[in-house]
Amino acid sequence: MSYASLHIHGHDAEGVPPVWSIPAKKMAMWLFIIADSATFAACLVAYGSLRVADPHWPRPFHGITNVAIMTFVLVTSSLTMLFGIDAAKAGDKARAFQWTMITAVLGAVFAILHIREWMGLIGEGVRLFQNPWGSALFGASFFSVTGLHLLHVTSGVIALLVVGIRYKGGRYNSDDIEITGLYWHFVDLVWMFVVPLVYLLNLSHS
């Protein structure tokens, strides 16, 4: 018998929330993720369209070492985030804080590696509307897609630090850790689409 049926027949199931109930903060995060997914999808589709339309699209990446390290760091951060969420749910505040901070550090490492890669491309002459290979929109599209993702990673690192510190101080609870984790997993998932489209398909043939 459903919760609604129990209530109608005078059997109020007090303390038993309906299975479809979702906390407002978690619902807000899911709505944000859905909207942000559309933004990333539009950017990736636009990037793919530009790439297909230009037969001389450059292939500036000579290997996968750097992107592989970046991916490993980000995937590992998802794992540490899971550990933090599990510890928070178990009431282990010290370990939850520890894993959350480790996740933030890994996110910062990813951002540093990403900026270093940007500096390498800039050193080769890549600009928003100029590069050594002649495809004027390569720089604009590359920096737009990866820059949007980097912005999300940086925002996520700040959020992890703020939420983690406030959680340790008793101002936030395990739900806040979990909600921040949802955002972080979303950022990691988006990277799984960026890597093949922006990097692997643009590996140099030489």
HELIX and SHEET records of a PDB file:
HELIX    1   1 TYR A    3  ILE A    8  1                                   6    
HELIX    2   2 ALA A   24  ALA A   53  1                                  30    
HELIX    3   3 THR A   65  LYS A   89  1                                  25    
HELIX    4   4 LYS A   93  GLY A  123  1                                  31    
HELIX    5   5 LEU A  137  LYS A  168  1                                  32    
HELIX    6   6 SER A  174  VAL A  194  1                                  21    
HELIX    7   7 VAL A  195  TYR A  199  3                                   5    
HELIX    8   8 LEU A  200  ASN A  202  5                                   3    
END                                                                             
